[in-house]
Amino acid sequence: MSSDIDPAAPPSGTGCVECDAAGGWWVHLRRCAACGHIGCCDDSPQRHAAAHWRASGHPIIRSFEPGEDWFWDYSTEAYYDGPELAAPQSRPVDETVPGPRGRVPADWMAQLQARRE
């Protein structure tokens, strides 16, 4: 098993650690397979999961979305076949996408589109 994965590491919470601290919002969530850090995906405004990889050197993430069990290795830019991780496997199923409920701006689609241009 890769040293970049700790199956026993619990998730750091139910939402993006940095977005929660700043009152921000995200599109989808990703879980660091090494330490359990929950960060927002690259489609989210702040891209905290990728920032965590760059800062920590932990390259492998797993989707933290309900019904998704794929892993991604930032260092190889390829999917990765990883083990079962400590529960829970995803954010709460009743949480909105994007989320979290109550913090997503009404113009969220326009904000994301403006970032891509």
C-alpha positions as CSV (number, residue, x, y, z in Angstrom):
1,M,0.0,0.0,0.0
2,S,1.2,3.5,-0.8
3,S,2.6,5.6,2.1
4,D,0.4,8.3,0.7
5,I,-2.7,6.6,2.1
6,D,-3.7,6.1,5.7
7,P,-7.0,4.1,5.7
8,A,-7.5,4.8,9.4
9,A,-7.3,8.6,9.1
10,P,-10.8,10.0,9.7
11,P,-12.2,12.9,7.6
12,S,-11.5,16.3,9.1
13,G,-15.2,17.2,9.0
14,T,-18.2,17.3,6.7
15,G,-17.1,20.3,4.6
16,C,-14.1,22.0,3.3
17,V,-12.0,23.0,6.3
18,E,-10.8,26.3,4.9
19,C,-14.1,27.3,3.3
20,D,-15.9,26.6,6.6
21,A,-13.4,28.7,8.5
22,A,-13.8,31.6,6.1
23,G,-17.6,31.3,5.6
24,G,-17.1,30.3,1.9
25,W,-18.8,27.7,-0.3
26,W,-17.7,24.9,-2.6
27,V,-18.9,22.8,-5.5
28,H,-17.7,19.3,-4.6
29,L,-15.5,17.9,-1.8
30,R,-12.4,15.9,-1.8
31,R,-10.7,13.9,1.0
32,C,-6.9,13.6,1.4
33,A,-6.2,9.9,1.5
34,A,-3.1,10.5,3.8
35,C,-4.5,12.7,6.6
36,G,-8.3,13.0,6.0
37,H,-8.3,16.7,5.2
38,I,-11.5,17.7,3.5
39,G,-11.0,20.4,0.8
40,C,-13.0,21.8,-2.1
41,C,-12.5,20.6,-5.7
42,D,-10.8,22.4,-8.5
43,D,-14.2,23.6,-9.8
44,S,-14.7,25.4,-6.5
45,P,-13.7,29.0,-6.2
46,Q,-10.8,28.4,-3.8
47,R,-9.5,24.9,-4.8
48,H,-8.5,24.0,-1.3
49,A,-7.9,20.3,-2.0
50,A,-5.2,21.0,-4.6
51,A,-3.7,23.7,-2.3
52,H,-3.6,21.1,0.5
53,W,-1.6,18.7,-1.8
54,R,0.8,21.4,-2.7
55,A,1.3,22.5,0.9
56,S,1.4,19.0,2.5
57,G,2.9,16.8,-0.3
58,H,-0.1,14.4,0.1
59,P,-1.0,13.7,-3.6
60,I,-3.8,11.2,-3.4
61,I,-7.4,12.3,-2.8
62,R,-10.8,10.5,-2.8
63,S,-14.1,12.0,-3.7
64,F,-16.1,12.9,-0.6
65,E,-19.4,13.0,-2.5
66,P,-22.2,10.5,-1.9
67,G,-22.0,7.5,-4.2
68,E,-18.5,8.2,-5.5
69,D,-15.5,6.1,-4.5
70,W,-12.8,7.2,-7.0
71,F,-9.3,8.3,-6.0
72,W,-7.1,10.7,-7.9
73,D,-3.3,11.2,-7.7
74,Y,-2.4,14.8,-8.3
75,S,1.3,13.9,-8.9
76,T,0.5,11.6,-11.8
77,E,-2.7,13.2,-12.9
78,A,-4.3,9.8,-13.0
79,Y,-7.0,7.8,-11.2
80,Y,-5.7,5.6,-8.4
81,D,-7.0,2.3,-7.0
82,G,-7.2,2.9,-3.3
83,P,-8.5,1.1,-0.3
84,E,-11.6,1.6,1.8
85,L,-11.1,4.6,4.1
86,A,-12.4,5.3,7.6
87,A,-16.0,6.4,7.9
88,P,-17.8,8.5,6.9
89,Q,-17.2,8.0,3.2
90,S,-18.9,11.2,2.1
91,R,-20.4,14.5,3.1
92,P,-24.0,14.3,4.5
93,V,-26.3,13.2,1.7
94,D,-28.9,15.9,2.6
95,E,-26.3,18.7,2.0
96,T,-26.8,20.8,-1.2
97,V,-24.5,20.9,-4.2
98,P,-22.9,23.3,-4.3
99,G,-22.8,23.8,-0.6
100,P,-23.1,24.3,2.2
101,R,-26.8,25.3,2.3
102,G,-27.2,28.9,3.2
103,R,-23.7,30.1,2.0
104,V,-24.0,29.5,-1.7
105,P,-24.5,32.8,-3.5
106,A,-27.5,33.2,-5.8
107,D,-25.1,34.0,-8.7
108,W,-22.8,31.0,-8.1
109,M,-22.9,29.8,-11.7
110,A,-21.9,33.2,-13.0
111,Q,-19.1,33.4,-10.5
112,L,-17.7,30.1,-11.7
113,Q,-18.1,31.0,-15.3
114,A,-16.2,34.3,-14.8
115,R,-13.3,32.4,-13.2
116,R,-13.0,30.3,-16.4
117,E,-12.8,33.2,-18.8
